[in-house]
Amino acid sequence: MAKEECITQWNTTEDTSTLRNRKTVSTSQNQSIPSSKDRSSQTPGHLSEDDTQSSNGTSAKFVAGGNVNNESKSRVLLMLVVGLSFSTRLYKITEPPHVCWDETHFGKMGSYYINRTFFFDVHPPLGKMLIGLAGYMTGYDGTFPFVKPGDKYEHHNYWGMRGFCAVLGSSLPVFAYIIVLELSQSHTAAFIAATLLIFDTGCITISQYILLDPILMFFIMAAVLSMVKFKQQRYRSFTASWWFWLILTGVNLAGALGVKFVGLFVILLVGLNTAWDLWILFGDLSLSLVEIAKHFVARVAGLILLPLLLYVTVFAVHFVVLNKSGPGDGFFSSAFQSRLIGNNLHNASMPEYLAYGSTITIKNLRIAGGYLHSHWHLYPEGVGARQQQVTAYLHKDYNNLWLVHRADLNNSRSGTPDLIRHGDIIRLEHKETTRNLHAHIHEAPLTKKHFQVTGYGINGTGDLNDLWQVEVCGGRKGDLVKVLRSKVRFVHRATGCVLYSSGKTLPKWGWEQVEVTCSPYLKETPSSQWNIEDHINPKLPNISLSVLKPHFLEILLESHIVMIRGNSGLKPKDNEMNSKPWHWPINYQGLRFSGVNDTEFRVYLLGNPVVWWMNVITLGLYLIMVAVASVALQRRFSLSQTRIEHSLVLKREGGLLLLGWLLHYAPFFTMGRVLYYHHYFPAMLFSSMLTGITLDVLLKSTDLLLRPPYSSWLQRVGLLVLLFGVLYSFYLFHPLSYGMTGPLAHEPGSTMAGLKWMDTWEF
């Protein structure tokens, strides 16, 4: 009797467990929120799919022991990943002891922060600020000039800036390991993903130098990790851990955007994931509308308002630190320059409103548009009329000065000069040469659809082609022209064209200054807009320019306009290497970081071919496996719970990583700016994590071909072959990252002999 009771009790336990398992599977298939605790809320290593465990009839002691073993396994693997990642990135960090590739730019910008010198860059400031801070904290004094690649660092302390970037780059495989482990609950998938990144020569190279890329990728991966962790807190809403991961996600999003504008891609990824989570919550009828509203407001605060506040704070610090005049002045408006110590407009005083009889300088509002300029030199034969050149000059110069006269030469007045208003017709006389600003229907030197602008006449005498109408942008008839602040256009009275800085550089006969034309296209653009910068008129009272200084929001907006224009202006130049997006996943061509010939220390940015080509193949394999799994689930094939779980991991977690890859790769096909190979590395991180999950599921599917224990043996052999291939290819190609000397790859005796597998590789 006791035996029958024992059997009955055992069967009841088994049935309950079976029902519970069925309920979990059914819920997962419908992708609705389960009533029990979600699988993903378990800590990594608990009840993972790496170990086939059965809770039926298993003692609590055995389960606890299994959990301890998995936790130990997780810690050991994580420590191994950390050790390998940091050792491969910090190895030979000081070599070569000279400037490599874009260290020229970003090392120099770090120096500018240390010296508080204002500069311009097309990227937001956070990355350069952190580089400068790292240099300052490790003893660098900001005196190295960073003139060109190959310059020796000598006694200057550069290792701190390189080391900072290398430490952030070392975190990427660690983040990948944790992200994949959290998504798939598989140590194997996590270790594969981490291994691909640890032994990728491209990731190592790009992490070892003073660049923005490792900083950007650090914040991207940290944002994804925080998002995954936050998602696992779904059943602990509004607890301390829930708020922690939500806020940390927002902080990392601000960091990614604060380094480069491509940080917008990870913001979009997090935004889409958050929108889907809110939609799921909206469908949970157990939640009231008030609770759903709380979730919505919390996410708006943590993922929109907080990142925006931090992003603006970065710029506030940027403007406070860089308060001295520097090489970036000319890219910004005169009003912006007036706040920089050392600029001629800082704490200066001049008349507030433009008047007849004034001596002025006129600055174009496009990036590098320059000051309206003339000199004694004439246009050469065959370039329009052979009259005096009028150009735009990027530097302050005496030849930038112009006198403002009335249109009527005989209409001179004494006493207080009249102020110039919107709609007035004026004549501009070049102070040094006494020739008038003149336009006529001759082709401009470079922009053939525009008219030529010249200096014409002598001592103020000229003709009707010297007359220009003043227009205040957004103004009305009678509005005054305010120094520094008013945007002004000069419309030629005879032809109707507008004074224009094309941004094109003239040949040597034009002293390589910027072309000035008269454009028949009247649309308002920065190229046709000017402002009055210097203003001298002894008959008018002066005011301090501190009154005209822009406030913070104005300089914040202007800095973004200048950065966006600068990015859009990065067009490929003649004979300049311009990489194409389709080149990147297949490792078509790398980048020279250092050295060209056999006498130099050479570093070449190129991904580990086995890793990169495996990632490409796995992308196709993933799509096939997802299609098969979707058909099997849709047709309700008889699948084990483990097989169903694998299919759901592929579809949901793999789909998230595929979306991350697409968002960080596809937009480059639409960009008109110059592109480089290193732009693909953020997308490559997602591709490698997707490879880890895909190959793990593939290896665990060996039981479809063979019965145990042969399927387990095949799984282990496949994993060993995979790891050996990655390690051996790293052994072959590691000189690309750590430096090469001697003969080139195509020459006899080279350490890279036989490894130039593609003709486009240039090592």
KARAFEN-V636110 format. One record per backbone hydrogen bond with DSSP energy under -0.5 kcal/mol. NH is the residue of the N-H (numbers start at 1). CO is the residue of the C=O. If there is no record, write none. Layout:
BEGIN
[[NH/CO] [NH/CO]]
END
This chain:
BEGIN
[[5/1] [6/2] [7/3] [8/4] [9/5] [10/6] [11/7] [12/8] [13/9] [14/10] [15/11] [16/12] [17/13] [18/14] [19/15] [20/16] [21/17] [22/18] [23/19] [24/20] [25/21] [26/22] [27/23] [28/24] [29/25] [30/26] [31/27] [31/28] [32/27] [41/38] [42/39] [46/43] [47/45] [48/45] [49/185] [50/185] [51/48] [52/50] [53/51] [58/55] [63/59] [64/60] [65/61] [66/62] [67/63] [68/64] [69/65] [70/66] [71/67] [72/68] [73/69] [74/70] [75/71] [76/72] [77/73] [78/74] [79/75] [80/76] [81/77] [82/78] [83/79] [84/80] [85/81] [86/82] [87/83] [88/84] [89/85] [90/86] [91/87] [93/90] [95/92] [98/96] [99/151] [101/593] [103/100] [104/101] [105/102] [106/102] [107/103] [108/103] [109/105] [110/106] [111/107] [112/108] [113/109] [114/110] [115/111] [116/112] [117/112] [118/324] [126/258] [127/258] [129/125] [130/126] [131/127] [132/128] [133/129] [134/130] [135/131] [136/132] [137/133] [138/134] [139/136] [140/135] [150/99] [151/148] [153/97] [154/97] [156/153] [158/156] [161/158] [162/158] [163/159] [164/160] [165/161] [166/162] [167/163] [168/164] [169/165] [170/166] [171/167] [171/168] [172/169] [174/170] [175/171] [176/172] [177/173] [178/174] [179/175] [180/176] [181/177] [182/178] [183/179] [184/180] [185/181] [190/186] [191/187] [192/188] [193/189] [194/190] [195/191] [196/192] [197/193] [198/194] [199/195] [200/197] [201/199] [204/200] [205/201] [206/202] [207/203] [207/204] [208/204] [208/205] [211/209] [214/206] [216/212] [217/213] [218/214] [219/215] [220/216] [221/217] [222/218] [223/219] [224/220] [225/221] [226/222] [227/223] [228/224] [229/225] [230/226] [231/227] [232/228] [233/230] [234/231] [236/233] [239/236] [243/239] [244/240] [245/241] [246/242] [247/243] [248/244] [249/245] [250/246] [251/247] [252/248] [253/249] [254/250] [255/251] [256/252] [257/253] [258/254] [259/255] [259/256] [260/256] [263/260] [264/261] [265/262] [266/262] [267/263] [268/264] [269/265] [270/266] [271/267] [272/268] [273/269] [274/270] [275/271] [276/272] [277/273] [278/274] [279/275] [280/276] [281/277] [282/278] [283/279] [284/281] [285/283] [287/284] [292/288] [293/289] [294/290] [295/291] [296/292] [297/293] [298/294] [299/295] [300/296] [301/297] [302/298] [303/299] [304/300] [305/300] [306/301] [308/304] [309/305] [310/306] [311/307] [312/308] [313/309] [314/310] [315/311] [316/312] [317/313] [318/314] [319/315] [320/316] [321/317] [322/318] [323/321] [324/116] [325/341] [328/118] [329/326] [331/328] [332/329] [335/484] [337/333] [338/334] [339/336] [340/337] [341/323] [341/339] [343/340] [346/343] [347/338] [348/345] [350/543] [354/481] [356/418] [357/404] [358/355] [359/536] [360/358] [360/402] [361/534] [363/531] [364/370] [365/526] [365/529] [366/526] [369/366] [371/393] [372/362] [373/391] [374/399] [375/389] [379/387] [383/380] [384/382] [387/385] [388/455] [389/377] [390/453] [391/373] [392/514] [393/371] [400/397] [401/398] [402/360] [403/429] [404/358] [405/403] [405/427] [407/425] [409/407] [411/408] [412/410] [420/354] [422/479] [423/470] [424/421] [426/424] [426/468] [427/405] [428/466] [429/403] [429/427] [430/435] [431/401] [434/430] [436/456] [437/428] [438/454] [439/465] [440/452] [442/440] [444/447] [444/450] [448/446] [450/447] [451/518] [452/440] [452/442] [453/516] [454/438] [455/388] [456/436] [458/461] [460/434] [461/458] [466/463] [467/464] [468/426] [469/491] [470/424] [471/489] [473/471] [473/487] [475/472] [478/422] [479/476] [481/420] [482/480] [483/352] [484/532] [485/483] [486/482] [488/486] [488/530] [489/471] [491/469] [491/489] [492/490] [492/497] [493/467] [496/492] [498/519] [499/490] [500/517] [501/527] [502/500] [502/515] [503/515] [506/513] [510/507] [511/508] [512/507] [513/510] [514/392] [515/504] [516/390] [517/500] [518/451] [519/498] [519/517] [522/520] [528/525] [529/526] [530/488] [531/363] [533/361] [533/531] [536/359] [540/537] [543/350] [545/348] [547/544] [548/545] [549/546] [555/551] [556/552] [557/553] [558/554] [559/555] [560/556] [561/557] [562/558] [563/559] [564/560] [565/561] [566/562] [567/563] [568/564] [569/565] [570/567] [571/569] [576/573] [579/577] [579/675] [583/580] [584/580] [584/581] [585/581] [587/584] [588/583] [591/605] [593/591] [593/603] [594/603] [600/597] [602/600] [602/740] [603/594] [604/736] [605/591] [606/604] [612/608] [613/609] [614/610] [615/611] [616/612] [617/613] [618/614] [619/615] [620/616] [621/617] [622/618] [623/619] [624/620] [625/621] [626/622] [627/623] [628/624] [629/625] [630/626] [631/627] [632/628] [633/629] [634/630] [635/631] [636/633] [637/632] [639/637] [644/640] [645/641] [646/642] [647/643] [648/644] [649/645] [650/646] [651/647] [652/648] [653/648] [654/649] [656/652] [657/653] [658/654] [659/655] [660/656] [661/657] [662/658] [663/659] [664/660] [665/661] [665/662] [666/662] [668/665] [669/666] [670/667] [671/668] [674/570] [679/676] [680/677] [681/678] [684/680] [685/681] [686/682] [687/683] [688/684] [689/685] [690/686] [691/687] [692/688] [693/689] [694/690] [695/691] [696/692] [697/693] [698/694] [699/695] [700/696] [701/698] [702/699] [703/700] [704/701] [705/702] [706/702] [710/707] [711/707] [713/709] [714/710] [715/711] [716/712] [717/713] [718/714] [719/715] [720/716] [721/717] [722/718] [723/719] [724/720] [725/721] [726/722] [727/723] [728/724] [729/725] [730/726] [731/727] [732/728] [733/729] [734/730] [736/733] [737/734] [738/734] [739/735] [740/602] [742/598] [745/763] [747/744] [750/747] [753/750] [754/745] [755/752] [757/755] [761/758]]
END
